Amino acid sequence: MNARRLQPALNARRLQHIVMVATEPIPTTIATARMPRTWVPLASDYELDTERPTPVKFLGKRYVIWRDNEDTWRVMDDACAHRLAPLSEGRIDRKSGNLECAYHGWQFSGCGSCKRIPQAHSDQEGSACSSRRAAVASYPTQVEKAVVWFWPWDGEPSTLDAASPQRMVAPVSADAA
């Protein structure tokens, strides 16, 4: 009988690469330490689709931006609390105004709290949704001069004026052409 030797899924070279990548300093940590604590312009509201969630990145971290039934732009981490699936691949449930994960149907309100777990029994869904582990981090947002700004930092947000949006978004006059 001829026995074949199975090749390991991770050869030594691939494993070494994974270890090297995993031990490198995360750029987000370094950049975050140097970043001023101010409102951050995330996207132009003209470029965002009001009917579906949009993935965005800031300092290497993934976020999802979406508009709820109250026409308020919301920003949350782009990872479902259940299996860390990208919420940006989900949909906005227009009946409830919640963001729904595409993979298992969990729904989250604009403040990041879990509102629906389809797999839970009806008598246990309330307690499952109220668990801290079922929530997704959400961030304060404001719209100023057609730009969606968000506050990705810990603590209370400063006023939007402190971000000097007039310097970042200069008005364009019709006479300039």
Secondary structure, DSSP 8 states (H G I E B T S, - for coil): --------SS-HHHHHHHHHHHHS--HHHHHHHHS-SS-EEEEETTTS-TTS-EEEEETTEEEEEEE-TTS-EEEEESS-TTT---GGGSEEETTTTEEE-TTT--EE-TTS-EEE-TTS-HHHHHHHHTSGGG---EE-EEEETTEEEE--SSS----GGGG-HHHHS----GGG-
